[in-house]
Amino acid sequence: MIENLTGTVEITDLDKWYGDFHALRRISLSVADGERIVICGPSGSGKSTLIRCVNQLETHQKGKVSVGGLELKPGAGNLAPIRRQIGMVFQQFNLFPHLSVLGNCTLALTRAKKMPRTEAEALAMENLEKVRIPDQARKYPAQLSGGQQQRVAIARALCMQPKVMLFDEPTSALDPEMIKEVLDVMSALAKDGMTMICVTHEMGFAREVADRIVFMDEGMVIEEATPDVFFSNPRNDRTKKFLSQILH
């Protein structure tokens, strides 16, 4: 049963091209149920492309992506229901401006899951509580700060009750003072045992929350390690150079 999927993610020998550009090169990565992975690396290293392949927003040409033991691939009949088990939060908030916060959170529940509106609104309010903005439920996106809008986007993803959450640089579009409020919400989710794969440059968050840190460059996984090892004793020279440039 797809509804009973675990939060495991298995990526095996993944290759992705854009024309002649080899964006991902034979990437293999295993993520256990409940594990929290942070992916970091320089711009253009393939981080966002990799997590977009996990829910097939980007299609790969070679290799395999599985969630809960079920493979995701173009044309597969089970692609849509598996995708509903994978929440994703983007750099931009992608909220519908004409819908209230509550409307943004309930739309997929009533349309895709055919949930009765009263039940959908109760679930939406529960997740708005999780992201600490239940008092904003009747407002519209334009009335919120950037940090609040990103928290709405997180709540909307959580409403689908996913087994895996993907975060694609969720704080990169925020003003510095708003970053902490979003990271605090993500840290709380991590403590709840949600499987998380997060692309971010927020190294303090990575050190605190990640079970493993994956460093990518030029479409390849260069190094992966626990936070303690990654920050104190990286093995690869490219990793050392990256850390020297972003840690002060």
PLY file of the C-alpha trace (Angstrom):
ply
format ascii 1.0
element vertex 248
property float x
property float y
property float z
element edge 247
property int vertex1
property int vertex2
end_header
0.00 0.00 0.00
1.42 3.36 -1.07
-0.24 5.02 1.94
1.94 2.87 4.21
5.25 3.83 2.61
8.21 4.29 4.91
10.38 7.39 4.62
13.37 5.60 3.13
14.99 7.09 0.02
17.37 5.14 -2.20
19.28 6.82 -5.04
21.41 4.49 -7.14
23.90 5.41 -9.90
21.88 8.48 -10.88
22.83 10.40 -14.02
21.13 13.55 -15.29
21.92 15.58 -18.40
20.63 18.90 -19.71
21.56 18.53 -23.34
25.33 18.07 -23.32
25.68 19.25 -19.72
26.19 16.36 -17.30
24.42 17.76 -14.21
24.49 14.64 -11.99
27.17 11.96 -12.24
26.50 8.43 -10.93
25.15 9.59 -7.59
24.25 6.99 -4.99
22.74 7.95 -1.65
20.74 6.01 0.94
18.49 7.81 3.44
16.99 5.81 6.30
13.47 6.32 7.63
13.58 9.33 9.96
17.12 10.34 8.94
18.00 13.99 8.40
20.37 14.73 5.54
21.81 18.14 4.68
23.22 18.58 1.17
25.66 21.44 0.68
28.14 22.61 -1.92
28.90 25.50 -4.27
26.33 26.95 -6.64
25.85 24.80 -9.73
27.02 21.62 -8.03
23.73 19.77 -8.67
22.21 19.95 -5.17
18.78 21.22 -6.18
18.67 19.02 -9.26
19.30 15.99 -7.07
16.44 16.57 -4.66
14.12 17.52 -7.52
14.87 14.09 -8.99
13.65 12.50 -5.75
10.06 13.50 -6.52
10.57 13.57 -10.31
10.18 17.31 -10.79
13.32 16.59 -12.80
13.62 13.30 -14.67
16.90 11.40 -14.72
18.30 9.52 -17.71
20.14 6.74 -15.89
19.96 5.13 -12.48
17.14 4.67 -10.02
15.22 6.64 -7.37
13.05 4.80 -4.87
10.96 6.02 -1.94
9.77 3.45 0.57
11.04 0.72 -1.77
8.93 1.91 -4.71
10.72 3.26 -7.77
9.77 6.64 -9.20
10.12 6.90 -12.95
8.42 8.73 -15.81
5.23 7.10 -17.00
4.87 4.86 -13.95
1.26 4.45 -12.90
2.13 4.93 -9.25
4.06 8.20 -9.69
1.30 10.57 -8.56
0.36 8.71 -5.35
4.04 8.28 -4.40
4.61 11.98 -4.98
1.84 12.75 -2.50
4.02 11.11 0.15
6.87 13.57 -0.59
6.53 17.15 0.63
8.68 19.86 -0.90
9.51 23.42 0.13
11.17 25.66 -2.44
13.34 28.78 -2.36
10.33 30.82 -3.43
7.18 30.35 -1.42
4.87 29.57 -4.39
1.75 30.45 -2.45
-1.47 31.26 -4.28
-1.91 35.02 -3.71
-5.70 34.93 -4.14
-6.15 32.31 -1.41
-5.90 32.83 2.32
-3.28 30.99 4.36
-5.97 28.45 5.26
-7.03 28.18 1.63
-3.45 27.53 0.51
-3.14 24.74 3.09
-6.46 23.04 2.33
-6.50 23.21 -1.48
-4.59 19.98 -2.14
-6.39 18.20 0.69
-9.83 18.91 -0.77
-8.84 18.52 -4.43
-6.26 15.70 -4.44
-7.28 13.79 -1.31
-11.01 14.60 -1.56
-11.02 15.41 2.16
-14.14 17.12 3.55
-13.51 20.84 4.08
-14.05 20.80 7.84
-11.55 17.95 8.22
-9.08 19.68 5.88
-9.31 22.93 7.83
-8.76 21.13 11.14
-5.63 19.46 9.74
-4.43 22.77 8.28
-4.82 24.51 11.64
-2.91 21.69 13.33
0.01 22.24 10.96
-0.17 26.02 11.23
0.24 25.45 14.97
3.35 23.39 14.23
4.89 26.25 12.27
3.75 28.76 14.93
1.42 30.96 12.90
-2.17 29.76 13.57
-3.16 33.39 14.11
-2.37 34.15 10.44
-4.84 31.60 9.02
-7.31 34.16 7.61
-4.70 36.47 6.12
-3.46 36.48 2.54
0.19 35.92 1.50
0.74 39.61 0.68
-0.09 40.47 4.31
2.71 38.24 5.66
6.46 38.62 6.03
8.75 36.43 3.95
9.48 34.22 6.95
5.78 33.78 7.63
5.11 32.92 3.98
7.80 30.25 4.04
6.29 28.79 7.20
2.93 28.65 5.42
4.65 26.77 2.59
6.03 24.29 5.13
2.60 23.88 6.75
1.03 23.32 3.31
3.52 20.54 2.58
2.93 18.97 5.99
-0.82 18.94 5.42
-0.36 16.16 2.87
1.12 14.08 5.72
4.25 13.17 3.76
6.75 10.50 4.72
9.65 12.56 3.33
10.24 16.32 3.32
12.52 17.97 0.77
13.81 21.50 1.35
15.48 23.37 -1.52
17.40 26.26 0.08
14.27 27.35 2.00
15.93 30.40 3.58
17.83 31.78 0.59
15.07 34.24 -0.39
14.64 35.57 3.15
16.01 38.64 4.87
18.61 37.69 7.51
16.31 38.41 10.47
13.67 36.03 9.08
15.99 33.07 8.54
16.06 31.95 12.17
12.28 31.62 12.48
12.17 29.24 9.51
15.19 27.23 10.70
13.61 26.93 14.16
10.51 25.39 12.58
12.62 22.98 10.54
14.59 21.99 13.64
11.34 21.19 15.45
10.21 19.01 12.53
13.51 17.16 12.63
12.95 16.34 16.30
9.57 14.83 15.37
11.36 12.14 13.35
10.43 13.29 9.85
12.74 12.08 7.07
14.32 15.26 5.76
16.64 16.04 2.86
17.63 19.68 2.96
19.75 21.70 0.55
21.11 24.65 2.50
24.15 26.84 3.16
23.08 27.31 6.79
25.94 25.44 8.41
24.78 26.12 11.97
21.52 24.35 11.13
23.45 21.50 9.50
25.66 21.07 12.54
22.68 21.03 14.92
20.12 18.98 13.00
21.76 16.72 10.41
22.51 13.06 10.96
24.75 13.26 7.89
26.08 16.02 5.69
26.58 15.39 1.98
28.96 17.67 0.08
28.52 17.95 -3.70
30.62 19.51 -6.42
30.40 19.32 -10.21
27.43 16.96 -10.08
29.11 14.42 -7.81
28.97 13.47 -4.14
32.48 14.36 -2.97
32.10 13.55 0.71
29.53 12.50 3.28
30.01 12.37 7.02
28.44 13.07 10.38
28.50 16.77 11.34
31.30 16.24 13.87
33.58 14.65 11.27
32.49 16.94 8.43
33.34 20.13 10.28
36.33 18.99 12.31
38.08 16.54 10.00
36.92 16.68 6.35
38.89 14.30 4.15
38.59 15.85 0.70
40.57 18.97 -0.24
37.55 20.37 -2.11
35.46 20.05 1.06
38.16 21.79 3.09
38.27 24.70 0.63
34.46 25.06 0.70
34.37 25.12 4.49
37.19 27.63 4.69
35.21 29.98 2.47
31.88 29.80 4.31
32.95 29.39 7.95
34.32 32.43 9.73
0 1
1 2
2 3
3 4
4 5
5 6
6 7
7 8
8 9
9 10
10 11
11 12
12 13
13 14
14 15
15 16
16 17
17 18
18 19
19 20
20 21
21 22
22 23
23 24
24 25
25 26
26 27
27 28
28 29
29 30
30 31
31 32
32 33
33 34
34 35
35 36
36 37
37 38
38 39
39 40
40 41
41 42
42 43
43 44
44 45
45 46
46 47
47 48
48 49
49 50
50 51
51 52
52 53
53 54
54 55
55 56
56 57
57 58
58 59
59 60
60 61
61 62
62 63
63 64
64 65
65 66
66 67
67 68
68 69
69 70
70 71
71 72
72 73
73 74
74 75
75 76
76 77
77 78
78 79
79 80
80 81
81 82
82 83
83 84
84 85
85 86
86 87
87 88
88 89
89 90
90 91
91 92
92 93
93 94
94 95
95 96
96 97
97 98
98 99
99 100
100 101
101 102
102 103
103 104
104 105
105 106
106 107
107 108
108 109
109 110
110 111
111 112
112 113
113 114
114 115
115 116
116 117
117 118
118 119
119 120
120 121
121 122
122 123
123 124
124 125
125 126
126 127
127 128
128 129
129 130
130 131
131 132
132 133
133 134
134 135
135 136
136 137
137 138
138 139
139 140
140 141
141 142
142 143
143 144
144 145
145 146
146 147
147 148
148 149
149 150
150 151
151 152
152 153
153 154
154 155
155 156
156 157
157 158
158 159
159 160
160 161
161 162
162 163
163 164
164 165
165 166
166 167
167 168
168 169
169 170
170 171
171 172
172 173
173 174
174 175
175 176
176 177
177 178
178 179
179 180
180 181
181 182
182 183
183 184
184 185
185 186
186 187
187 188
188 189
189 190
190 191
191 192
192 193
193 194
194 195
195 196
196 197
197 198
198 199
199 200
200 201
201 202
202 203
203 204
204 205
205 206
206 207
207 208
208 209
209 210
210 211
211 212
212 213
213 214
214 215
215 216
216 217
217 218
218 219
219 220
220 221
221 222
222 223
223 224
224 225
225 226
226 227
227 228
228 229
229 230
230 231
231 232
232 233
233 234
234 235
235 236
236 237
237 238
238 239
239 240
240 241
241 242
242 243
243 244
244 245
245 246
246 247
